[in-house]
Amino acid sequence: MELYKLTAHELHEKLVNKEVSSVELTNALYERIDAVEDKVNAYVTLDKENALAQAAKVDAKIAAGEEIAPLAGVPGAIKDNISTKGLRTTCSSKMLSNLIPIYDAHVIKNLRADETIFLGKTNMDEFAMGSTTESSFFGATHNPWNLDRVPGGSSGGSAAAIAAGEAIWTLGSDTGGSIRQPASFNGCVGIKPTYGRVSRYGCVAFASSLDQIGPITKDVTDAALVLNTICGKDEHDSTSLNVEVPDFTKALVADVKGLRIGLPKEYFGEGLDPKVKAEIEKAVKQYEAMGAEIVEVSLPHTEYAVITYYIIAPAEASANLARFDGVRYGYRNTAATSAPEMTTMSRTEGFGAEVKRRIMLGTYVLSSGYYDAYYKKAMQVRTLIRKDFEEAFKQCDVLLTPTSPVVAYPIDGKMDPLSIYLLDVTTIPVNMAGLPGISVPCGFADGMPVGMQLIGKPLDEATILRAAYTFEQANEYHKVFAPLGGNK
């Protein structure tokens, strides 16, 4: 039995029925990591000793006849920008390559309370700035579907670990599509919850008004299970919403009869790969055959979303990354002869090219004389984008779009940053409006997975989970395992 191919909910049943032990399962995952990690490079840090110790505790609890939580004893992995007490958290940057946190993020506390197993920390674009996981200080992650292609980003390690069978579930973070886009590129399920639904406490900030933690999993059921655990109010996060957390698994009903699905016309135009479009259109027809009502809607300010994002996000990043100065923690240049020189040299050497590019852009748009022209104007456009969604949801219950206009492209460094930025056009508006969005596999193009994005109203994760689950149950895309082909 290849345990690494099973879902969390399948493994929970096997653990409860004593068909497999958590120690056996955890060892099986590390064996899989040993077998394929040199090809994929999904991890920055592994934590085998502590993982096996936690697994033994879960096994003892099961042996004693005690009940266990749905994720107890099931091995997962954490994106390396989420703080884990005593376990290195680097943001895949030289700047934090030696940082060992003294506290857990809120989501980690919740997962520990449910006795989950942490295999290690997954690779990512440095400080979550990127869409390819090529900017990592620890080397690029490779897509298990084709090792010559990118896994997406910035949560590329988390998605690749799922696709390669190196974890059962993972956590990522999503600032402009960084959960959904790599989920799409790797044939996984990835959900970005409503902004504030999950605490950001302990997630190293990129853009505070956009960042959100969420799961990447093999199927929709597992995504709901992880959401059940990580959601909830946190007194350490002022943006954390004090709202009831429903049991998201109750939304997993295979029925979309009468559901109004909106197709934003702006998401199906220029730039969309015809092969990707064909797979999305097949999914739309399938929803229609299952009883959903399809309506065309408009989000007229979509064309401004990317340029608006790349003003707001770098501005917030510029402020958030000011704390990494070589003084308190992180990388420090020891050859400098003065404090200003030390700070300058530490930041110059500690940050990679993409991070420095965004810091400079963000500092520029916030500077005197440019604030009103750029940042203030961008915030006004952001309000218009949010209002577009409000109007669209008067006509439909969920929106359906491609997750990415293209499938995963080659790891060759030939794409310029601007071209890569523009590929986030379908995911960025969701973060700008603070809405929930999920990517589910819906087909293949050129042998690579295609993801379909479902966008919901604020705090309405239940409806997009139901729509995603209904589609998933009628198809086998999520069951196809990545071949780990290519030249890596």
Solvent accessible surface area in square Angstrom, and as a share of the most:
residue,aa,sasa,rsa
1,M,162,0.72
2,E,90,0.40
3,L,15,0.07
4,Y,30,0.12
5,K,83,0.35
6,L,36,0.18
7,T,15,0.08
8,A,0,0.00
9,H,58,0.26
10,E,70,0.32
11,L,0,0.00
12,H,40,0.18
13,E,110,0.49
14,K,39,0.17
15,L,1,0.00
16,V,73,0.42
17,N,91,0.47
18,K,134,0.57
19,E,103,0.46
20,V,10,0.06
21,S,42,0.27
22,S,0,0.00
23,V,49,0.28
24,E,93,0.42
25,L,0,0.00
26,T,0,0.00
27,N,48,0.25
28,A,22,0.17
29,L,0,0.00
30,Y,6,0.02
31,E,119,0.53
32,R,38,0.14
33,I,2,0.01
34,D,111,0.58
35,A,64,0.50
36,V,9,0.05
37,E,32,0.15
38,D,107,0.56
39,K,77,0.33
40,V,0,0.00
41,N,37,0.19
42,A,0,0.00
43,Y,13,0.05
44,V,23,0.13
45,T,23,0.13
46,L,75,0.37
47,D,25,0.13
48,K,92,0.39
49,E,149,0.67
50,N,95,0.49
51,A,2,0.02
52,L,43,0.22
53,A,51,0.40
54,Q,44,0.20
55,A,0,0.00
56,A,51,0.39
57,K,131,0.56
58,V,0,0.00
59,D,31,0.16
60,A,62,0.48
61,K,55,0.23
62,I,17,0.09
63,A,77,0.59
64,A,72,0.56
65,G,66,0.63
66,E,95,0.42
67,E,160,0.72
68,I,22,0.11
69,A,26,0.20
70,P,62,0.39
71,L,1,0.01
72,A,0,0.00
73,G,0,0.00
74,V,0,0.00
75,P,0,0.00
76,G,0,0.00
77,A,0,0.00
78,I,0,0.00
79,K,0,0.00
80,D,0,0.00
81,N,3,0.02
82,I,0,0.00
83,S,6,0.04
84,T,0,0.00
85,K,123,0.52
86,G,56,0.54
87,L,20,0.10
88,R,69,0.25
89,T,1,0.01
90,T,0,0.00
91,C,1,0.00
92,S,0,0.00
93,S,0,0.00
94,K,65,0.27
95,M,0,0.00
96,L,1,0.01
97,S,30,0.19
98,N,108,0.55
99,L,44,0.22
100,I,103,0.52
101,P,12,0.08
102,I,152,0.77
103,Y,92,0.35
104,D,15,0.08
105,A,0,0.00
106,H,26,0.12
107,V,0,0.00
108,I,0,0.00
109,K,94,0.40
110,N,34,0.18
111,L,0,0.00
112,R,104,0.38
113,A,82,0.64
114,D,39,0.20
115,E,41,0.19
116,T,5,0.03
117,I,0,0.00
118,F,17,0.07
119,L,0,0.00
120,G,0,0.00
121,K,0,0.00
122,T,0,0.00
123,N,0,0.00
124,M,0,0.00
125,D,1,0.01
126,E,5,0.02
127,F,5,0.02
128,A,6,0.05
129,M,0,0.00
130,G,16,0.15
131,S,9,0.06
132,T,9,0.05
133,T,0,0.00
134,E,57,0.26
135,S,36,0.24
136,S,11,0.07
137,F,106,0.44
138,F,59,0.25
139,G,33,0.32
140,A,26,0.20
141,T,0,0.00
142,H,27,0.12
143,N,0,0.00
144,P,0,0.00
145,W,24,0.08
146,N,39,0.20
147,L,3,0.01
148,D,51,0.26
149,R,53,0.19
150,V,0,0.00
151,P,0,0.00
152,G,0,0.00
153,G,3,0.03
154,S,0,0.00
155,S,0,0.00
156,G,0,0.00
157,G,0,0.00
158,S,0,0.00
159,A,0,0.00
160,A,0,0.00
161,A,0,0.00
162,I,5,0.02
163,A,10,0.08
164,A,0,0.00
165,G,0,0.00
166,E,0,0.00
167,A,0,0.00
168,I,0,0.00
169,W,0,0.00
170,T,0,0.00
171,L,0,0.00
172,G,0,0.00
173,S,2,0.02
174,D,0,0.00
175,T,2,0.01
176,G,7,0.07
177,G,3,0.03
178,S,10,0.07
179,I,0,0.00
180,R,0,0.00
181,Q,8,0.04
182,P,0,0.00
183,A,0,0.00
184,S,5,0.03
185,F,2,0.01
186,N,2,0.01
187,G,16,0.15
188,C,3,0.02
189,V,0,0.00
190,G,0,0.00
191,I,0,0.00
192,K,1,0.01
193,P,0,0.00
194,T,7,0.04
195,Y,52,0.20
196,G,3,0.03
197,R,11,0.04
198,V,0,0.00
199,S,0,0.00
200,R,41,0.15
201,Y,61,0.23
202,G,9,0.09
203,C,13,0.08
204,V,35,0.20
205,A,16,0.13
206,F,4,0.02
207,A,0,0.00
208,S,33,0.21
209,S,34,0.22
210,L,2,0.01
211,D,5,0.02
212,Q,0,0.00
213,I,1,0.00
214,G,0,0.00
215,P,0,0.00
216,I,0,0.00
217,T,0,0.00
218,K,22,0.09
219,D,10,0.05
220,V,0,0.00
221,T,25,0.15
222,D,0,0.00
223,A,0,0.00
224,A,0,0.00
225,L,20,0.10
226,V,0,0.00
227,L,0,0.00
228,N,48,0.25
229,T,19,0.11
230,I,0,0.00
231,C,10,0.06
232,G,13,0.13
233,K,93,0.39
234,D,6,0.03
235,E,155,0.69
236,H,99,0.44
237,D,10,0.05
238,S,115,0.74
239,T,47,0.28
240,S,5,0.03
241,L,63,0.31
242,N,127,0.65
243,V,58,0.33
244,E,151,0.68
245,V,50,0.29
246,P,56,0.35
247,D,62,0.32
248,F,1,0.01
249,T,41,0.24
250,K,161,0.68
251,A,14,0.11
252,L,26,0.13
253,V,79,0.45
254,A,61,0.48
255,D,57,0.29
256,V,2,0.01
257,K,154,0.65
258,G,56,0.54
259,L,8,0.04
260,R,78,0.29
261,I,0,0.00
262,G,0,0.00
263,L,33,0.16
264,P,0,0.00
265,K,110,0.47
266,E,58,0.26
267,Y,11,0.04
268,F,36,0.15
269,G,42,0.40
270,E,190,0.85
271,G,57,0.55
272,L,19,0.10
273,D,35,0.18
274,P,105,0.66
275,K,107,0.45
276,V,1,0.01
277,K,70,0.30
278,A,46,0.35
279,E,22,0.10
280,I,0,0.00
281,E,76,0.34
282,K,111,0.47
283,A,2,0.01
284,V,14,0.08
285,K,142,0.60
286,Q,51,0.22
287,Y,0,0.00
288,E,99,0.44
289,A,90,0.70
290,M,47,0.21
291,G,35,0.33
292,A,7,0.05
293,E,87,0.39
294,I,41,0.21
295,V,36,0.20
296,E,124,0.55
297,V,5,0.03
298,S,42,0.27
299,L,4,0.02
300,P,72,0.46
301,H,47,0.21
302,T,10,0.06
303,E,127,0.57
304,Y,92,0.35
305,A,0,0.00
306,V,10,0.06
307,I,107,0.54
308,T,5,0.03
309,Y,8,0.03
310,Y,21,0.08
311,I,35,0.18
312,I,0,0.00
313,A,0,0.00
314,P,0,0.00
315,A,2,0.02
316,E,25,0.11
317,A,0,0.00
318,S,15,0.10
319,A,68,0.53
320,N,19,0.10
321,L,0,0.00
322,A,58,0.45
323,R,103,0.38
324,F,7,0.03
325,D,24,0.12
326,G,1,0.01
327,V,75,0.43
328,R,153,0.56
329,Y,89,0.34
330,G,18,0.17
331,Y,55,0.21
332,R,119,0.44
333,N,15,0.07
334,T,124,0.72
335,A,80,0.62
336,A,24,0.18
337,T,130,0.76
338,S,56,0.36
339,A,70,0.54
340,P,99,0.62
341,E,67,0.30
342,M,30,0.14
343,T,40,0.23
344,T,86,0.50
345,M,59,0.26
346,S,0,0.00
347,R,50,0.18
348,T,73,0.42
349,E,66,0.30
350,G,1,0.01
351,F,8,0.03
352,G,26,0.25
353,A,72,0.56
354,E,22,0.10
355,V,0,0.00
356,K,66,0.28
357,R,95,0.35
358,R,8,0.03
359,I,21,0.11
360,M,131,0.58
361,L,70,0.35
362,G,0,0.00
363,T,72,0.42
364,Y,99,0.38
365,V,3,0.02
366,L,63,0.32
367,S,40,0.26
368,S,111,0.72
369,G,72,0.69
370,Y,87,0.33
371,Y,96,0.37
372,D,92,0.48
373,A,62,0.48
374,Y,81,0.31
375,Y,34,0.13
376,K,100,0.42
377,K,113,0.48
378,A,3,0.03
379,M,71,0.32
380,Q,89,0.39
381,V,28,0.16
382,R,15,0.06
383,T,54,0.32
384,L,74,0.37
385,I,4,0.02
386,R,89,0.32
387,K,109,0.46
388,D,13,0.07
389,F,4,0.02
390,E,97,0.44
391,E,96,0.43
392,A,1,0.01
393,F,17,0.07
394,K,142,0.60
395,Q,89,0.40
396,C,0,0.00
397,D,31,0.16
398,V,0,0.00
399,L,0,0.00
400,L,0,0.00
401,T,0,0.00
402,P,0,0.00
403,T,1,0.01
404,S,4,0.02
405,P,9,0.05
406,V,37,0.21
407,V,12,0.07
408,A,1,0.01
409,Y,24,0.09
410,P,71,0.45
411,I,45,0.23
412,D,73,0.38
413,G,64,0.62
414,K,169,0.71
415,M,66,0.30
416,D,72,0.37
417,P,50,0.32
418,L,113,0.56
419,S,39,0.25
420,I,28,0.14
421,Y,26,0.10
422,L,92,0.46
423,L,32,0.16
424,D,13,0.07
425,V,48,0.27
426,T,4,0.02
427,T,2,0.01
428,I,1,0.00
429,P,2,0.01
430,V,0,0.00
431,N,2,0.01
432,M,0,0.00
433,A,11,0.08
434,G,13,0.12
435,L,6,0.03
436,P,0,0.00
437,G,0,0.00
438,I,0,0.00
439,S,0,0.00
440,V,2,0.01
441,P,11,0.07
442,C,2,0.01
443,G,1,0.01
444,F,65,0.27
445,A,6,0.04
446,D,86,0.44
447,G,54,0.52
448,M,4,0.02
449,P,2,0.01
450,V,4,0.02
451,G,2,0.02
452,M,0,0.00
453,Q,0,0.00
454,L,0,0.00
455,I,0,0.00
456,G,0,0.00
457,K,67,0.28
458,P,85,0.53
459,L,66,0.33
460,D,36,0.19
461,E,1,0.00
462,A,39,0.30
463,T,21,0.12
464,I,0,0.00
465,L,0,0.00
466,R,64,0.23
467,A,0,0.00
468,A,0,0.00
469,Y,40,0.15
470,T,7,0.04
471,F,3,0.01
472,E,8,0.04
473,Q,94,0.42
474,A,53,0.41
475,N,21,0.11
476,E,106,0.48
477,Y,57,0.22
478,H,36,0.16
479,K,134,0.57
480,V,72,0.42
481,F,58,0.24
482,A,7,0.05
483,P,91,0.57
484,L,23,0.12
485,G,29,0.28
486,G,48,0.46
487,N,133,0.68
488,K,102,0.43
